[in-house]
Amino acid sequence: MTFLASFDIRYSELEDLSALEEWFSDPNSCDDYPFGFDERQDALKNWIGFSKFKASLTGTLEGKPCAIATLFLMPYKKVVHHCGFYLVVDPAHRRKGIGLSMLRNILHVAKTRFSLEGVHVEIFEPSPLLPLLEKSNFKIFARQENYIKIEGQPRPRLLLEHFFYE
Amino acid sequence: MNDPALEIRFAQESDQKYLIEWLLQPGVLQWFPLEGLREVEDAARLWMSYMKQGAVLTAVWEGIPCGIANLYLQPYKKLSHQSLFAIIVDEKLRGKGIGTKLLQDLILLAKERFKLELVHLEVYEGNPAIRLYERLGFQRYGIQKKFVKDGGQYLNKILMQRTI
């Protein structure tokens, strides 16, 4: 795990948009997200926009972004005690434990900075994120068949939640 | 039921004030994630914005708007075969079959105009509207615990869907 020596996490900045754009430059890179390849520009801008609230973390390796995890804070008072999130790791740096570290850190931000009581996430089966989420004590609360179509093929979505206090 | 007093038409901009009025009727906001006029106006604007795509219907009872339903058409192609929707009926005119007719017409619109295959909704536990949804063939596919926190009390959110 020599990468750990140069691995660091900081709050995201709007300029990290270029890293997101790079990681989503492959047509298949959007398959695990609701937006399509042709629709990614607006979606990625909206994503990194949450950095203005300090609700986004960027993992770096030797100072270069390698992962981003972002809380999508809720807009209404009655639901501000929880939110959803997105996570992406640079395809060149997957399977190194970066995703798990980012997940743990964004959960920490959710709990301590925003005083959230829980977070939830939407994934599409089969998802590489599922083992990571289960390891972090996320529980599935909904499974919806035919929610998304990737190249015409229907895939179910799973909704998972993680409570900080139970 | 085909009550001659009831008509369903496409929504008009002027219907937005009714939507705000119905949301602010006593007790109604307990079934929505909204609180206060600012949030209600914000949500009503979003709701009515789908009018441009012809995805909002208004129920009219004896010439006066009495209910609104909309499809939150998905912005992404991969999701464009399905849609979340919302519905509200003027509390003063409930029990007349308005919700049933409005929802039936919305489902028809979803199928015929937008070629949707699936419609789904979010409703809070204890909402009497759940009976309407079940009667029209919606089935639960999940429940999100503690979704709403209102005055220290939590409400679970039930997720329902129907293939069309």
Contacts between the chains, C-beta under 8 A, distances in Angstrom:
chain1	res1	chain2	res2	distance
A	34	B	76	5.1
A	34	B	78	6.4
A	34	B	79	5.8
A	35	B	76	5.1
A	35	B	78	7.7
A	36	B	76	5.9
A	36	B	77	5.1
A	36	B	78	5.6
A	38	B	77	7.8
A	39	B	75	7.5
A	39	B	76	5.6
A	39	B	77	7.0
A	43	B	76	7.8
A	75	B	39	7.9
A	75	B	42	7.6
A	76	B	33	4.8
A	76	B	34	5.8
A	76	B	35	6.7
A	76	B	39	5.4
A	76	B	43	7.9
A	77	B	35	4.8
A	77	B	36	7.7
A	77	B	39	7.1
A	78	B	33	5.1
A	78	B	34	7.1
A	78	B	35	5.4
A	78	B	148	5.0
A	78	B	149	6.0
A	78	B	150	5.3
A	79	B	33	4.8
A	79	B	147	6.6
A	79	B	148	6.1
A	79	B	149	7.5
A	81	B	146	7.7
A	81	B	149	5.0
A	82	B	146	7.5
A	82	B	147	7.5
A	117	B	146	7.0
A	117	B	149	7.9
A	118	B	146	7.1
A	120	B	144	7.0
A	141	B	142	5.3
A	141	B	143	6.2
A	141	B	144	5.5
A	141	B	145	7.0
A	142	B	141	5.7
A	142	B	142	2.2
A	142	B	143	7.3
A	142	B	144	7.1
A	142	B	159	5.2
A	143	B	141	6.5
A	143	B	142	6.8
A	144	B	120	7.2
A	144	B	141	5.2
A	144	B	142	7.1
A	144	B	159	7.3
A	144	B	161	6.5
A	145	B	141	7.9
A	146	B	81	7.7
A	146	B	82	7.3
A	146	B	117	6.9
A	146	B	118	6.0
A	146	B	163	7.8
A	147	B	79	7.3
A	147	B	82	6.6
A	147	B	118	7.7
A	148	B	78	5.0
A	148	B	79	5.9
A	149	B	78	5.6
A	149	B	79	7.9
A	149	B	81	6.1
A	150	B	78	6.3
A	159	B	142	6.0
A	159	B	144	7.1
A	159	B	159	7.8
A	161	B	144	6.7
A	161	B	145	7.3
A	163	B	145	7.9
A	163	B	146	7.6
